[in-house]
Amino acid sequence: MAMPATITVKVQSEPFDVAAETAALTRGRTDVGALVTFTGICRGEENGEPIAALTLEHYPGMAEAEIESHVAEAAQRWPLTGAVVIHRYGRIAPGDDIMMVATASSHRAAAFAAADFLMDYLKTRAPFWKQVEKASGRNWVEAKADDDKAAARWTRSGGSNDQAAE
Amino acid sequence: MAIKLRYFAWVRERIGKPEEEVELPGGVATIGDLMTWLAGRGEEYAHAFENPKVIRAAIDRRHVKPQAAIAGAKEIAFFPPMTGG
């Protein structure tokens, strides 16, 4: 009988340990043949200007709910043995981790596709907002049209992703 | 009908508060109506909602479109396009 998928979703200010999180996806099971991980890291510059830090604001409650619903959708679309999504909020220094996605499956195609899907949806649907702190002041990061296009790849129509277009 | 409004990122900064309770007047039936009504409440609101096309909304923590009906909503949030990940 197939073991249930191991699903972990966390929204937290504290750092996370990618190695510990991915180890939990394979511990005690032998049906995992592929593990894909993605880590989003705070860059040290924006448009050639050094940045002091990023501050991530989030909508508590909705952030967790949105991520959970997308992880559930990924688990329906692909035969995953497990998934981890952790997204931090608060002040994050250059070089520090912002978020991670890990997907595990018996075969690599499902793990790669599910990780790609989750990243595209998190970018456009999870209620987080980045503010950049520089010597010249603070500014909110602008959403990229390319992120909306990337997310639209996964809808059946290939069109809108159920939110107002800009 | 009393309703809780929450604001995030630059919408919150422009309005100058993270949340408030408001009593909605009659005729405010959709998210779009609510943005129009809010924009008329003062300079800071007019600034926040000056380009309503870019503002995203959620009713009770679920994404909705501007034409969504707000009847029965407990909490409505307004925010810019998301930039997490």
gemmi code that builds the backbone of each chain (N, CA, C; Angstrom):
import gemmi

chains = {
    "A": [
        ("MET", (0.843, -1.202, 0.000), (0.000, 0.000, 0.000), (0.874, 1.246, 0.000)),
        ("ALA", (0.506, 2.242, -0.782), (1.312, 3.479, -0.857), (1.235, 4.254, 0.448)),
        ("MET", (2.384, 4.774, 0.865), (2.411, 5.609, 2.073), (1.846, 6.980, 1.737)),
        ("PRO", (1.191, 7.623, 2.694), (0.688, 8.976, 2.416), (1.852, 9.951, 2.198)),
        ("ALA", (1.585, 10.995, 1.412), (2.627, 12.004, 1.155), (2.951, 12.758, 2.445)),
        ("THR", (4.231, 13.079, 2.617), (4.691, 13.847, 3.774), (4.651, 15.328, 3.399)),
        ("ILE", (3.723, 16.079, 3.982), (3.541, 17.485, 3.597), (3.874, 18.406, 4.780)),
        ("THR", (4.725, 19.396, 4.519), (5.060, 20.385, 5.552), (4.955, 21.788, 4.963)),
        ("VAL", (4.191, 22.646, 5.612), (4.101, 24.055, 5.212), (4.356, 24.904, 6.452)),
        ("LYS", (5.320, 25.824, 6.347), (5.606, 26.701, 7.494), (5.822, 28.129, 7.022)),
        ("VAL", (5.245, 29.065, 7.753), (5.490, 30.487, 7.537), (6.085, 30.973, 8.843)),
        ("GLN", (7.331, 31.451, 8.801), (8.049, 31.732, 10.044), (9.068, 32.845, 9.844)),
        ("SER", (9.475, 33.475, 10.928), (10.523, 34.503, 10.824), (11.911, 33.873, 10.964)),
        ("GLU", (11.985, 32.740, 11.643), (13.278, 32.107, 11.917), (13.879, 31.485, 10.655)),
        ("PRO", (15.219, 31.336, 10.628), (15.856, 30.608, 9.525), (15.402, 29.138, 9.529)),
        ("PHE", (15.615, 28.469, 8.392), (15.272, 27.043, 8.306), (16.502, 26.279, 7.856)),
        ("ASP", (16.440, 24.957, 8.013), (17.564, 24.084, 7.681), (17.143, 23.174, 6.525)),
        ("VAL", (17.612, 23.498, 5.317), (17.195, 22.757, 4.118), (17.529, 21.265, 4.264)),
        ("ALA", (18.721, 20.969, 4.790), (19.143, 19.564, 4.900), (18.221, 18.780, 5.821)),
        ("ALA", (17.848, 19.395, 6.955), (16.962, 18.703, 7.900), (15.572, 18.507, 7.297)),
        ("GLU", (15.102, 19.521, 6.566), (13.757, 19.430, 5.974), (13.710, 18.362, 4.886)),
        ("THR", (14.756, 18.291, 4.059), (14.725, 17.302, 2.980), (14.955, 15.892, 3.536)),
        ("ALA", (15.745, 15.779, 4.609), (15.954, 14.457, 5.219), (14.623, 13.886, 5.704)),
        ("ALA", (13.744, 14.777, 6.178), (12.444, 14.329, 6.688), (11.560, 13.766, 5.572)),
        ("LEU", (11.860, 14.147, 4.309), (11.045, 13.655, 3.188), (11.387, 12.207, 2.817)),
        ("THR", (12.588, 11.774, 3.178), (12.989, 10.415, 2.795), (13.068, 9.458, 3.992)),
        ("ARG", (13.072, 10.016, 5.204), (13.215, 9.191, 6.399), (12.080, 8.159, 6.510)),
        ("GLY", (12.465, 6.913, 6.724), (11.471, 5.861, 6.984), (10.684, 5.418, 5.774)),
        ("ARG", (11.114, 5.826, 4.572), (10.386, 5.347, 3.386), (11.378, 5.056, 2.255)),
        ("THR", (11.009, 4.105, 1.416), (11.914, 3.690, 0.335), (11.256, 3.863, -1.036)),
        ("ASP", (10.156, 4.639, -1.058), (9.475, 4.873, -2.344), (9.911, 6.174, -3.006)),
        ("VAL", (10.870, 6.892, -2.400), (11.325, 8.165, -2.975), (12.514, 7.908, -3.898)),
        ("GLY", (12.346, 8.294, -5.156), (13.448, 8.113, -6.096), (14.029, 9.429, -6.566)),
        ("ALA", (13.339, 10.524, -6.252), (13.774, 11.837, -6.747), (13.400, 12.914, -5.750)),
        ("LEU", (14.349, 13.798, -5.516), (14.119, 14.906, -4.580), (14.623, 16.184, -5.235)),
        ("VAL", (13.729, 17.160, -5.387), (14.109, 18.455, -5.977), (13.981, 19.517, -4.907)),
        ("THR", (15.008, 20.363, -4.768), (14.885, 21.471, -3.811), (15.210, 22.785, -4.494)),
        ("PHE", (14.505, 23.807, -4.060), (14.765, 25.172, -4.510), (14.887, 26.032, -3.261)),
        ("THR", (15.907, 26.897, -3.215), (16.035, 27.843, -2.109), (16.118, 29.244, -2.682)),
        ("GLY", (15.266, 30.123, -2.221), (15.314, 31.533, -2.612), (16.170, 32.275, -1.601)),
        ("ILE", (17.164, 33.020, -2.107), (18.161, 33.656, -1.236), (18.180, 35.167, -1.479)),
        ("CYS", (18.365, 35.915, -0.429), (18.411, 37.381, -0.521), (19.699, 37.820, -1.221)),
        ("ARG", (19.543, 38.511, -2.376), (20.715, 39.034, -3.091), (21.254, 40.287, -2.396)),
        ("GLY", (22.504, 40.599, -2.661), (23.147, 41.753, -2.022), (23.046, 43.036, -2.809)),
        ("GLU", (22.405, 42.988, -3.993), (22.234, 44.228, -4.736), (20.983, 44.185, -5.597)),
        ("GLU", (20.482, 45.372, -5.918), (19.328, 45.507, -6.800), (19.641, 46.616, -7.779)),
        ("ASN", (19.567, 46.325, -9.061), (19.903, 47.303, -10.106), (21.270, 47.954, -9.868)),
        ("GLY", (22.231, 47.146, -9.453), (23.591, 47.660, -9.267), (23.828, 48.398, -7.961)),
        ("GLU", (22.773, 48.568, -7.168), (22.920, 49.291, -5.895), (22.925, 48.288, -4.746)),
        ("PRO", (23.898, 48.397, -3.825), (23.920, 47.438, -2.718), (22.675, 47.559, -1.838)),
        ("ILE", (22.197, 46.462, -1.328), (21.058, 46.540, -0.415), (21.492, 46.106, 0.991)),
        ("ALA", (20.883, 46.735, 1.992), (21.202, 46.429, 3.394), (20.427, 45.202, 3.845)),
        ("ALA", (19.182, 45.094, 3.396), (18.324, 43.973, 3.796), (17.027, 44.004, 3.008)),
        ("LEU", (16.307, 42.886, 3.078), (14.939, 42.809, 2.570), (14.039, 42.678, 3.796)),
        ("THR", (12.868, 43.311, 3.736), (11.878, 43.048, 4.780), (10.653, 42.469, 4.095)),
        ("LEU", (10.233, 41.294, 4.542), (9.061, 40.651, 3.959), (7.857, 40.813, 4.865)),
        ("GLU", (6.812, 41.421, 4.279), (5.544, 41.537, 4.995), (4.657, 40.397, 4.500)),
        ("HIS", (3.788, 39.879, 5.362), (2.875, 38.823, 4.910), (1.515, 39.001, 5.559)),
        ("TYR", (0.551, 38.273, 5.038), (-0.823, 38.287, 5.555), (-0.971, 37.010, 6.378)),
        ("PRO", (-0.829, 37.111, 7.705), (-0.882, 35.904, 8.535), (-2.223, 35.184, 8.345)),
        ("GLY", (-2.181, 33.900, 8.295), (-3.413, 33.129, 8.095), (-3.635, 32.868, 6.616)),
        ("MET", (-3.711, 33.930, 5.822), (-3.918, 33.726, 4.386), (-2.670, 33.139, 3.745)),
        ("ALA", (-1.485, 33.561, 4.195), (-0.244, 33.049, 3.593), (-0.185, 31.528, 3.738)),
        ("GLU", (-0.432, 31.031, 4.929), (-0.407, 29.585, 5.169), (-1.480, 28.883, 4.324)),
        ("ALA", (-2.696, 29.468, 4.321), (-3.813, 28.842, 3.601), (-3.541, 28.758, 2.101)),
        ("GLU", (-2.992, 29.835, 1.519), (-2.688, 29.840, 0.085), (-1.628, 28.789, -0.251)),
        ("ILE", (-0.561, 28.750, 0.566), (0.501, 27.784, 0.285), (-0.044, 26.364, 0.418)),
        ("GLU", (-0.812, 26.125, 1.485), (-1.362, 24.776, 1.685), (-2.247, 24.357, 0.519)),
        ("SER", (-3.055, 25.288, 0.000), (-3.947, 24.895, -1.089), (-3.154, 24.591, -2.366)),
        ("HIS", (-2.047, 25.304, -2.571), (-1.235, 25.016, -3.763), (-0.437, 23.724, -3.611)),
        ("VAL", (0.009, 23.443, -2.401), (0.705, 22.166, -2.173), (-0.286, 21.008, -2.385)),
        ("ALA", (-1.518, 21.184, -1.903), (-2.536, 20.148, -2.099), (-2.821, 19.947, -3.582)),
        ("GLU", (-2.856, 21.073, -4.338), (-3.093, 20.954, -5.780), (-1.925, 20.236, -6.459)),
        ("ALA", (-0.701, 20.571, -6.041), (0.480, 19.904, -6.623), (0.431, 18.400, -6.347)),
        ("ALA", (0.007, 18.041, -5.139), (-0.049, 16.619, -4.769), (-1.137, 15.870, -5.541)),
        ("GLN", (-2.144, 16.633, -6.009), (-3.187, 16.010, -6.834), (-2.725, 15.833, -8.273)),
        ("ARG", (-1.948, 16.828, -8.743), (-1.541, 16.810, -10.156), (-0.385, 15.866, -10.433)),
        ("TRP", (0.492, 15.700, -9.432), (1.662, 14.841, -9.625), (1.744, 13.812, -8.497)),
        ("PRO", (2.281, 12.629, -8.783), (2.359, 11.575, -7.749), (3.509, 11.841, -6.770)),
        ("LEU", (3.331, 12.799, -5.872), (4.376, 13.174, -4.928), (4.371, 12.245, -3.719)),
        ("THR", (5.575, 11.964, -3.222), (5.673, 11.249, -1.945), (5.802, 12.245, -0.798)),
        ("GLY", (6.097, 13.504, -1.148), (6.177, 14.521, -0.109), (6.497, 15.887, -0.675)),
        ("ALA", (6.253, 16.920, 0.135), (6.585, 18.296, -0.259), (6.798, 19.140, 0.989)),
        ("VAL", (7.717, 20.086, 0.871), (7.969, 21.048, 1.944), (7.976, 22.442, 1.330)),
        ("VAL", (7.220, 23.355, 1.922), (7.338, 24.766, 1.549), (7.511, 25.555, 2.839)),
        ("ILE", (8.594, 26.321, 2.916), (8.815, 27.195, 4.063), (9.087, 28.598, 3.530)),
        ("HIS", (8.352, 29.562, 4.031), (8.545, 30.944, 3.598), (8.751, 31.804, 4.839)),
        ("ARG", (9.846, 32.579, 4.838), (10.108, 33.448, 5.987), (9.483, 34.828, 5.805)),
        ("TYR", (9.299, 35.531, 6.918), (8.888, 36.931, 6.876), (9.784, 37.704, 7.842)),
        ("GLY", (9.715, 39.027, 7.765), (10.559, 39.868, 8.616), (11.806, 40.306, 7.868)),
        ("ARG", (12.815, 40.770, 8.613), (14.016, 41.329, 7.994), (15.004, 40.213, 7.665)),
        ("ILE", (15.476, 40.213, 6.417), (16.375, 39.159, 5.944), (17.601, 39.812, 5.305)),
        ("ALA", (18.783, 39.412, 5.758), (20.030, 40.036, 5.290), (20.521, 39.361, 4.009)),
        ("PRO", (21.293, 40.080, 3.182), (21.858, 39.475, 1.969), (22.610, 38.181, 2.309)),
        ("GLY", (22.402, 37.178, 1.491), (23.038, 35.880, 1.718), (22.188, 34.923, 2.529)),
        ("ASP", (21.157, 35.444, 3.191), (20.302, 34.572, 4.004), (19.148, 34.004, 3.163)),
        ("ASP", (18.656, 32.845, 3.581), (17.552, 32.195, 2.868), (16.229, 32.917, 3.103)),
        ("ILE", (15.423, 33.019, 2.045), (14.082, 33.618, 2.146), (13.028, 32.512, 2.216)),
        ("MET", (13.142, 31.560, 1.326), (12.126, 30.501, 1.264), (12.700, 29.250, 0.627)),
        ("MET", (12.027, 28.138, 0.828), (12.437, 26.897, 0.172), (11.224, 26.093, -0.268)),
        ("VAL", (11.432, 25.354, -1.358), (10.455, 24.379, -1.829), (11.210, 23.079, -2.023)),
        ("ALA", (10.691, 21.990, -1.507), (11.261, 20.671, -1.791), (10.120, 19.751, -2.192)),
        ("THR", (10.342, 18.985, -3.250), (9.321, 18.045, -3.697), (9.988, 16.680, -3.897)),
        ("ALA", (9.308, 15.650, -3.482), (9.839, 14.301, -3.610), (8.828, 13.423, -4.327)),
        ("SER", (9.364, 12.506, -5.141), (8.492, 11.610, -5.906), (9.291, 10.348, -6.236)),
        ("SER", (8.621, 9.364, -6.795), (9.338, 8.157, -7.196), (10.253, 8.439, -8.381)),
        ("HIS", (9.828, 9.364, -9.251), (10.589, 9.683, -10.459), (10.782, 11.184, -10.604)),
        ("ARG", (11.843, 11.585, -11.330), (12.222, 12.996, -11.323), (11.240, 13.927, -12.020)),
        ("ALA", (10.557, 13.464, -13.059), (9.706, 14.383, -13.829), (8.654, 15.039, -12.932)),
        ("ALA", (8.021, 14.237, -12.082), (6.969, 14.771, -11.198), (7.569, 15.737, -10.173)),
        ("ALA", (8.737, 15.394, -9.648), (9.357, 16.252, -8.626), (9.754, 17.604, -9.217)),
        ("PHE", (10.368, 17.581, -10.419), (10.743, 18.843, -11.080), (9.497, 19.682, -11.400)),
        ("ALA", (8.481, 19.050, -11.991), (7.285, 19.789, -12.406), (6.569, 20.390, -11.206)),
        ("ALA", (6.432, 19.628, -10.145), (5.717, 20.126, -8.964), (6.471, 21.287, -8.313)),
        ("ALA", (7.803, 21.213, -8.278), (8.591, 22.305, -7.682), (8.442, 23.578, -8.514)),
        ("ASP", (8.476, 23.422, -9.841), (8.335, 24.548, -10.769), (6.958, 25.204, -10.604)),
        ("PHE", (5.930, 24.355, -10.577), (4.545, 24.805, -10.379), (4.409, 25.570, -9.061)),
        ("LEU", (4.926, 24.997, -7.990), (4.799, 25.643, -6.675), (5.499, 26.999, -6.659)),
        ("MET", (6.695, 27.090, -7.239), (7.405, 28.362, -7.262), (6.640, 29.415, -8.049)),
        ("ASP", (6.125, 29.032, -9.230), (5.389, 30.001, -10.045), (4.157, 30.512, -9.308)),
        ("TYR", (3.453, 29.620, -8.616), (2.251, 30.042, -7.911), (2.564, 30.837, -6.658)),
        ("LEU", (3.617, 30.462, -5.951), (3.980, 31.216, -4.746), (4.317, 32.654, -5.083)),
        ("LYS", (5.013, 32.840, -6.212), (5.414, 34.185, -6.637), (4.213, 35.094, -6.853)),
        ("THR", (3.141, 34.553, -7.409), (2.029, 35.404, -7.824), (0.797, 35.330, -6.917)),
        ("ARG", (0.709, 34.310, -6.065), (-0.517, 34.118, -5.277), (-0.326, 34.133, -3.766)),
        ("ALA", (0.869, 33.862, -3.293), (1.071, 33.837, -1.837), (1.239, 35.280, -1.344)),
        ("PRO", (0.452, 35.674, -0.330), (0.462, 37.074, 0.092), (1.694, 37.466, 0.911)),
        ("PHE", (2.778, 37.736, 0.156), (4.028, 38.258, 0.726), (4.441, 39.454, -0.122)),
        ("TRP", (5.057, 40.428, 0.536), (5.528, 41.625, -0.174), (6.924, 41.953, 0.311)),
        ("LYS", (7.836, 42.164, -0.672), (9.231, 42.453, -0.328), (9.497, 43.955, -0.367)),
        ("GLN", (10.152, 44.441, 0.666), (10.623, 45.813, 0.686), (12.145, 45.794, 0.751)),
        ("VAL", (12.769, 46.603, -0.109), (14.232, 46.653, -0.167), (14.727, 47.838, 0.649)),
        ("GLU", (15.755, 47.574, 1.440), (16.364, 48.621, 2.263), (17.745, 48.935, 1.673)),
        ("LYS", (17.944, 50.196, 1.241), (19.224, 50.627, 0.668), (19.678, 51.888, 1.379)),
        ("ALA", (20.909, 52.310, 1.078), (21.417, 53.563, 1.656), (20.528, 54.727, 1.233)),
        ("SER", (19.976, 54.638, 0.004), (19.165, 55.739, -0.525), (17.724, 55.717, -0.010)),
        ("GLY", (17.358, 54.701, 0.751), (15.995, 54.634, 1.289), (15.379, 53.261, 1.097)),
        ("ARG", (14.055, 53.206, 1.263), (13.342, 51.934, 1.148), (12.396, 51.984, -0.044)),
        ("ASN", (12.229, 50.857, -0.709), (11.216, 50.784, -1.761), (10.605, 49.388, -1.821)),
        ("TRP", (9.339, 49.339, -2.231), (8.658, 48.049, -2.393), (9.072, 47.440, -3.722)),
        ("VAL", (9.329, 46.167, -3.725), (9.664, 45.465, -4.968), (8.412, 45.419, -5.841)),
        ("GLU", (8.590, 45.719, -7.138), (7.445, 45.663, -8.043), (7.256, 44.260, -8.590)),
        ("ALA", (5.993, 43.862, -8.712), (5.697, 42.542, -9.267), (6.124, 42.511, -10.729)),
        ("LYS", (6.606, 41.359, -11.182), (7.055, 41.219, -12.569), (5.970, 40.568, -13.415)),
        ("ALA", (5.734, 41.142, -14.602), (4.753, 40.554, -15.515), (5.169, 39.133, -15.900)),
        ("ASP", (6.486, 38.900, -15.956), (6.987, 37.563, -16.318), (6.535, 36.505, -15.317)),
        ("ASP", (6.392, 36.901, -14.040), (5.940, 35.946, -13.027), (4.490, 35.536, -13.281)),
        ("ASP", (3.647, 36.509, -13.703), (2.251, 36.184, -14.025), (2.189, 35.240, -15.223)),
        ("LYS", (3.054, 35.513, -16.224), (3.081, 34.651, -17.421), (3.515, 33.238, -17.042)),
        ("ALA", (4.514, 33.156, -16.153), (5.007, 31.840, -15.740), (3.906, 31.067, -15.022)),
        ("ALA", (3.141, 31.743, -14.162), (2.067, 31.075, -13.425), (0.947, 30.637, -14.366)),
        ("ALA", (0.702, 31.446, -15.413), (-0.378, 31.136, -16.350), (-0.107, 29.866, -17.162)),
        ("ARG", (1.167, 29.466, -17.231), (1.499, 28.237, -17.976), (0.776, 27.026, -17.410)),
        ("TRP", (0.447, 27.087, -16.101), (-0.083, 25.895, -15.421), (-1.598, 25.818, -15.435)),
        ("THR", (-2.277, 26.884, -15.927), (-3.731, 26.824, -15.977), (-4.127, 26.097, -17.248)),
        ("ARG", (-5.291, 25.472, -17.213), (-5.713, 24.678, -18.363), (-5.901, 25.542, -19.599)),
        ("SER", (-6.417, 26.779, -19.396), (-6.629, 27.672, -20.532), (-5.310, 28.321, -20.963)),
        ("GLY", (-4.331, 28.312, -20.055), (-3.073, 28.985, -20.339), (-3.208, 30.492, -20.274)),
        ("GLY", (-4.347, 30.953, -19.781), (-4.602, 32.398, -19.752), (-4.491, 32.986, -18.370)),
        ("SER", (-5.577, 33.624, -17.917), (-5.528, 34.333, -16.635), (-5.399, 33.329, -15.498)),
        ("ASN", (-4.830, 33.781, -14.387), (-4.737, 32.886, -13.245), (-5.684, 33.343, -12.148)),
        ("ASP", (-6.884, 33.710, -12.552), (-7.976, 34.001, -11.638), (-7.736, 35.235, -10.769)),
        ("GLN", (-7.001, 36.172, -11.294), (-6.942, 37.438, -10.572), (-6.843, 38.572, -11.584)),
        ("ALA", (-7.135, 39.767, -11.110), (-7.169, 40.909, -12.012), (-5.843, 41.055, -12.753)),
        ("ALA", (-5.920, 41.189, -14.050), (-4.700, 41.405, -14.829), (-4.319, 42.875, -14.741)),
        ("GLU", (-3.051, 43.144, -14.918), (-2.613, 44.539, -14.868), (-2.489, 45.096, -16.262)),
    ],
    "B": [
        ("MET", (-23.802, 47.302, 7.998), (-22.984, 46.090, 8.116), (-21.550, 46.485, 8.478)),
        ("ALA", (-21.073, 46.039, 9.630), (-19.693, 46.333, 10.044), (-18.763, 45.281, 9.463)),
        ("ILE", (-17.622, 45.734, 9.006), (-16.701, 44.819, 8.349), (-15.266, 45.224, 8.712)),
        ("LYS", (-14.386, 44.217, 8.792), (-12.993, 44.512, 9.102), (-12.214, 44.641, 7.794)),
        ("LEU", (-11.482, 45.735, 7.663), (-10.639, 45.942, 6.486), (-9.179, 45.834, 6.899)),
        ("ARG", (-8.387, 45.170, 6.060), (-6.945, 45.064, 6.335), (-6.167, 45.520, 5.115)),
        ("TYR", (-5.059, 46.189, 5.369), (-4.240, 46.728, 4.285), (-2.810, 46.235, 4.440)),
        ("PHE", (-2.158, 45.971, 3.293), (-0.781, 45.468, 3.341), (0.129, 46.257, 2.399)),
        ("ALA", (1.430, 46.211, 2.744), (2.505, 46.814, 1.942), (2.209, 48.296, 1.669)),
        ("TRP", (2.369, 48.759, 0.411), (2.211, 50.216, 0.209), (0.773, 50.688, 0.319)),
        ("VAL", (-0.187, 49.792, 0.213), (-1.585, 50.205, 0.460), (-1.718, 50.596, 1.940)),
        ("ARG", (-1.131, 49.785, 2.814), (-1.130, 50.070, 4.256), (-0.389, 51.377, 4.555)),
        ("GLU", (0.765, 51.551, 3.922), (1.556, 52.769, 4.178), (0.817, 54.026, 3.718)),
        ("ARG", (0.176, 53.955, 2.565), (-0.514, 55.140, 2.057), (-1.715, 55.494, 2.924)),
        ("ILE", (-2.464, 54.488, 3.368), (-3.646, 54.742, 4.197), (-3.223, 55.127, 5.622)),
        ("GLY", (-2.073, 54.587, 6.051), (-1.549, 54.977, 7.361), (-2.011, 54.105, 8.507)),
        ("LYS", (-2.662, 52.980, 8.190), (-3.040, 52.032, 9.251), (-3.164, 50.622, 8.669)),
        ("PRO", (-2.904, 49.615, 9.494), (-2.949, 48.240, 8.986), (-4.359, 47.668, 8.893)),
        ("GLU", (-5.267, 48.180, 9.714), (-6.634, 47.642, 9.681), (-7.603, 48.594, 10.342)),
        ("GLU", (-8.874, 48.403, 10.063), (-9.929, 49.215, 10.683), (-11.267, 48.508, 10.505)),
        ("GLU", (-12.215, 48.904, 11.355), (-13.592, 48.423, 11.223), (-14.389, 49.552, 10.572)),
        ("VAL", (-15.165, 49.217, 9.568), (-15.989, 50.267, 8.951), (-17.442, 49.801, 8.851)),
        ("GLU", (-18.331, 50.769, 8.838), (-19.756, 50.529, 8.633), (-20.035, 50.869, 7.178)),
        ("LEU", (-20.421, 49.874, 6.393), (-20.597, 50.130, 4.962), (-21.952, 50.752, 4.672)),
        ("PRO", (-21.957, 51.797, 3.821), (-23.250, 52.362, 3.410), (-23.935, 51.448, 2.400)),
        ("GLY", (-25.231, 51.643, 2.207), (-25.950, 50.859, 1.203), (-25.380, 51.149, -0.170)),
        ("GLY", (-25.530, 50.210, -1.077), (-25.062, 50.445, -2.446), (-23.639, 49.984, -2.688)),
        ("VAL", (-22.915, 49.655, -1.620), (-21.561, 49.119, -1.787), (-21.684, 47.590, -1.821)),
        ("ALA", (-21.753, 47.040, -3.037), (-22.072, 45.617, -3.178), (-20.880, 44.751, -3.578)),
        ("THR", (-19.909, 45.360, -4.256), (-18.778, 44.563, -4.752), (-17.445, 45.141, -4.248)),
        ("ILE", (-16.386, 44.388, -4.480), (-15.031, 44.862, -4.144), (-14.742, 46.175, -4.877)),
        ("GLY", (-15.142, 46.242, -6.140), (-14.932, 47.468, -6.930), (-15.670, 48.652, -6.317)),
        ("ASP", (-16.930, 48.433, -5.887), (-17.711, 49.494, -5.219), (-16.995, 49.951, -3.951)),
        ("LEU", (-16.474, 48.968, -3.217), (-15.817, 49.277, -1.940), (-14.563, 50.127, -2.167)),
        ("MET", (-13.794, 49.799, -3.226), (-12.593, 50.596, -3.520), (-12.985, 52.034, -3.878)),
        ("THR", (-14.066, 52.190, -4.657), (-14.531, 53.530, -5.046), (-14.957, 54.310, -3.806)),
        ("TRP", (-15.699, 53.639, -2.911), (-16.164, 54.296, -1.687), (-14.976, 54.679, -0.793)),
        ("LEU", (-14.031, 53.754, -0.644), (-12.855, 54.035, 0.194), (-12.047, 55.216, -0.372)),
        ("ALA", (-11.914, 55.251, -1.694), (-11.117, 56.314, -2.335), (-11.686, 57.696, -2.028)),
        ("GLY", (-12.990, 57.749, -1.699), (-13.634, 59.030, -1.392), (-13.560, 59.418, 0.078)),
        ("ARG", (-12.864, 58.616, 0.880), (-12.835, 58.893, 2.327), (-11.720, 59.839, 2.764)),
        ("GLY", (-10.929, 60.335, 1.850), (-9.849, 61.264, 2.241), (-8.651, 61.114, 1.335)),
        ("GLU", (-7.733, 62.066, 1.494), (-6.557, 62.111, 0.635), (-5.739, 60.820, 0.655)),
        ("GLU", (-5.526, 60.277, 1.868), (-4.678, 59.089, 1.986), (-5.327, 57.891, 1.284)),
        ("TYR", (-6.661, 57.789, 1.375), (-7.365, 56.697, 0.688), (-7.348, 56.919, -0.823)),
        ("ALA", (-7.540, 58.170, -1.230), (-7.517, 58.487, -2.669), (-6.156, 58.098, -3.254)),
        ("HIS", (-5.085, 58.356, -2.474), (-3.737, 58.019, -2.926), (-3.572, 56.501, -3.039)),
        ("ALA", (-4.041, 55.787, -2.022), (-3.910, 54.320, -2.021), (-4.660, 53.685, -3.191)),
        ("PHE", (-5.826, 54.223, -3.496), (-6.683, 53.604, -4.522), (-6.690, 54.395, -5.828)),
        ("GLU", (-5.634, 55.198, -6.061), (-5.627, 56.039, -7.272), (-5.607, 55.199, -8.553)),
        ("ASN", (-5.062, 53.993, -8.487), (-5.069, 53.106, -9.653), (-5.643, 51.752, -9.223)),
        ("PRO", (-6.984, 51.687, -9.105), (-7.599, 50.471, -8.537), (-7.286, 49.199, -9.329)),
        ("LYS", (-6.910, 49.342, -10.608), (-6.605, 48.154, -11.423), (-5.431, 47.356, -10.865)),
        ("VAL", (-4.495, 48.025, -10.189), (-3.327, 47.282, -9.681), (-3.570, 46.693, -8.288)),
        ("ILE", (-4.655, 47.099, -7.628), (-4.896, 46.632, -6.257), (-5.557, 45.252, -6.283)),
        ("ARG", (-5.029, 44.350, -5.469), (-5.603, 43.011, -5.325), (-6.436, 42.980, -4.048)),
        ("ALA", (-7.407, 42.056, -4.020), (-8.279, 41.973, -2.845), (-8.485, 40.529, -2.425)),
        ("ALA", (-8.782, 40.370, -1.146), (-9.140, 39.053, -0.624), (-10.349, 39.208, 0.292)),
        ("ILE", (-11.282, 38.281, 0.177), (-12.420, 38.225, 1.099), (-12.217, 37.003, 1.977)),
        ("ASP", (-12.210, 37.241, 3.277), (-11.994, 36.165, 4.249), (-10.826, 35.271, 3.834)),
        ("ARG", (-9.730, 35.949, 3.451), (-8.434, 35.321, 3.164), (-8.401, 34.472, 1.900)),
        ("ARG", (-9.290, 34.798, 0.944), (-9.240, 34.135, -0.367), (-9.211, 35.222, -1.439)),
        ("HIS", (-8.363, 35.013, -2.450), (-8.276, 35.986, -3.545), (-9.630, 36.132, -4.233)),
        ("VAL", (-9.994, 37.381, -4.556), (-11.235, 37.618, -5.311), (-10.977, 38.678, -6.377)),
        ("LYS", (-11.880, 38.723, -7.350), (-11.808, 39.722, -8.409), (-12.613, 40.956, -7.994)),
        ("PRO", (-12.391, 42.087, -8.703), (-13.105, 43.324, -8.319), (-14.624, 43.199, -8.374)),
        ("GLN", (-15.129, 42.311, -9.221), (-16.585, 42.190, -9.336), (-17.191, 41.278, -8.266)),
        ("ALA", (-16.357, 40.725, -7.377), (-16.858, 39.813, -6.342), (-17.805, 40.535, -5.386)),
        ("ALA", (-18.903, 39.873, -5.026), (-19.870, 40.426, -4.069), (-19.284, 40.342, -2.664)),
        ("ILE", (-19.555, 41.365, -1.860), (-18.972, 41.380, -0.514), (-19.978, 41.004, 0.572)),
        ("ALA", (-21.218, 40.705, 0.175), (-22.239, 40.335, 1.174), (-21.739, 39.156, 2.004)),
        ("GLY", (-21.837, 39.269, 3.304), (-21.460, 38.177, 4.191), (-19.993, 38.141, 4.560)),
        ("ALA", (-19.176, 39.025, 3.973), (-17.744, 39.026, 4.274), (-17.488, 39.528, 5.691)),
        ("LYS", (-16.535, 38.896, 6.356), (-16.129, 39.349, 7.699), (-14.874, 40.212, 7.610)),
        ("GLU", (-13.962, 39.813, 6.706), (-12.684, 40.512, 6.606), (-12.324, 40.679, 5.138)),
        ("ILE", (-12.052, 41.922, 4.748), (-11.648, 42.192, 3.364), (-10.271, 42.845, 3.397)),
        ("ALA", (-9.362, 42.351, 2.568), (-8.000, 42.880, 2.542), (-7.691, 43.463, 1.172)),
        ("PHE", (-6.918, 44.544, 1.173), (-6.445, 45.166, -0.070), (-4.927, 45.220, -0.029)),
        ("PHE", (-4.300, 44.898, -1.165), (-2.832, 44.870, -1.200), (-2.332, 44.964, -2.639)),
        ("PRO", (-1.042, 45.309, -2.796), (-0.473, 45.356, -4.145), (-0.220, 43.930, -4.657)),
        ("PRO", (0.127, 43.785, -5.949), (0.511, 42.461, -6.451), (1.622, 41.873, -5.574)),
        ("MET", (1.553, 40.572, -5.372), (2.447, 39.913, -4.426), (3.860, 39.738, -4.998)),
        ("THR", (4.842, 39.806, -4.094), (6.239, 39.729, -4.515), (7.050, 38.798, -3.609)),
        ("GLY", (6.404, 37.719, -3.164), (7.128, 36.752, -2.347), (7.950, 35.814, -3.205)),
        ("GLY", (8.332, 34.715, -2.622), (9.080, 33.699, -3.352), (10.569, 33.980, -3.349)),
    ],
}
model = gemmi.Model(1)
for chain_id, residues in chains.items():
    chain = gemmi.Chain(chain_id)
    for i, (resn, *xyz) in enumerate(residues, 1):
        res = gemmi.Residue()
        res.name, res.seqid = resn, gemmi.SeqId(i, " ")
        for name, pos in zip(("N", "CA", "C"), xyz):
            atom = gemmi.Atom()
            atom.name, atom.element = name, gemmi.Element(name[0])
            atom.pos, atom.b_iso = gemmi.Position(*pos), 0.0
            res.add_atom(atom)
        chain.add_residue(res)
    model.add_chain(chain)
structure = gemmi.Structure()
structure.add_model(model)
structure.setup_entities()
